[in-house]
Amino acid sequence: VQLQASGGGLVQPGGSLRLSCVASGNVLSINTMSWYRQAPGKQRELVATQISSDSTNYADFVKGRFTISRDNAKSTVYLRMNNLKPEDTAVYYCKVEAGILRAEYWGQGTQVTVSS
């Protein structure tokens, strides 16, 4: 499975962005699709996970502001980010788990910068 993330950029506080992550390869084996982020000098952290169309999990710091969604027909996972804050500045990575052994695959990351 290969992943290509996009949609990052510079946005002012309170603004919005939508990240996309397109999967290719053996997409039928994909189980869970997730977004992580890593800020400078910090560890990578989970932002949101979509296990199925009606099963999602969010980190407390994004609840009510971010929405993860998945389009299986396009093999794409999205992260809609509203009311962005400076502390949301980070490189955002998509990750999928695939197959019986739940192998992990990571995208290359897309930079999100929230600044006035």
C-alpha positions in Angstrom: 0.0 0.0 0.0 1.3 3.4 -0.9 -0.1 6.7 0.5 0.0 10.2 -0.8 -1.0 13.0 1.5 -1.9 16.5 0.5 -3.8 19.6 1.5 -1.5 21.2 4.1 -0.6 24.9 4.1 -0.5 28.1 5.9 -3.7 29.3 7.6 -4.7 31.9 10.1 -6.0 31.0 13.5 -9.7 30.1 13.3 -9.3 29.0 9.7 -9.9 25.7 8.1 -8.1 23.1 6.0 -9.0 19.7 4.5 -6.2 17.1 4.2 -6.5 14.2 1.8 -4.6 10.9 1.7 -5.0 8.7 -1.3 -4.1 5.0 -1.1 -2.9 2.9 -3.9 -1.8 -0.7 -4.3 -3.6 -3.4 -2.3 -6.3 -1.1 -1.1 -8.8 -3.9 -0.5 -6.7 -5.1 2.4 -7.0 -1.7 4.2 -8.7 -1.9 7.6 -8.1 1.2 9.7 -7.2 4.7 8.3 -5.8 7.3 10.7 -4.2 10.7 10.9 -1.3 11.5 13.1 0.7 14.7 13.6 4.2 15.6 14.8 5.1 19.1 16.0 8.8 20.2 16.1 10.5 18.7 19.1 7.5 16.5 20.0 6.5 12.9 19.6 4.1 11.9 16.9 0.6 11.7 18.2 -2.7 10.2 17.1 -5.2 12.8 15.8 -8.1 10.6 14.5 -8.9 7.1 13.4 -11.7 5.7 11.2 -12.2 2.0 11.7 -15.4 1.8 9.7 -18.0 4.2 8.3 -19.6 4.6 11.7 -16.7 4.1 14.0 -14.3 6.9 14.6 -12.0 8.0 17.4 -10.6 11.4 18.1 -7.9 12.8 20.3 -9.4 15.1 23.0 -7.5 18.1 21.7 -9.4 18.0 18.3 -12.8 16.8 19.4 -15.5 19.1 18.0 -13.0 20.8 15.6 -11.7 18.0 13.3 -13.6 15.4 11.3 -12.2 12.3 9.7 -14.0 10.7 6.8 -13.3 8.0 4.3 -14.3 7.4 0.7 -13.7 3.8 0.0 -14.5 4.2 -3.7 -11.7 6.7 -4.0 -9.4 4.9 -1.5 -9.1 8.2 0.3 -9.2 9.4 3.9 -9.9 13.0 4.7 -9.3 15.2 7.7 -11.4 18.3 7.9 -9.9 20.8 10.3 -11.9 23.7 11.6 -11.2 26.5 14.1 -7.5 25.8 13.7 -5.2 27.0 16.5 -1.4 27.8 16.5 -0.8 24.6 18.5 -2.2 22.6 15.6 0.9 23.5 13.7 2.6 20.2 12.8 3.4 17.8 10.0 0.3 15.6 9.5 0.7 12.0 8.5 -1.8 9.5 7.3 -1.5 5.8 8.3 -3.3 2.7 7.3 -3.4 -0.8 8.7 -3.8 -3.5 6.2 -4.2 -7.2 6.0 -4.7 -9.9 8.6 -1.4 -8.9 10.3 -2.5 -5.3 10.3 0.7 -4.1 8.7 1.2 -0.3 9.0 1.8 2.0 6.1 2.6 5.7 6.4 2.2 8.6 4.0 5.0 11.2 3.5 3.4 13.9 5.6 2.0 17.3 4.8 2.8 20.5 6.7 0.1 22.5 8.4 1.1 25.9 9.8 -1.4 28.0 11.8 -0.2 31.6 12.2 -1.3 35.1 11.8 
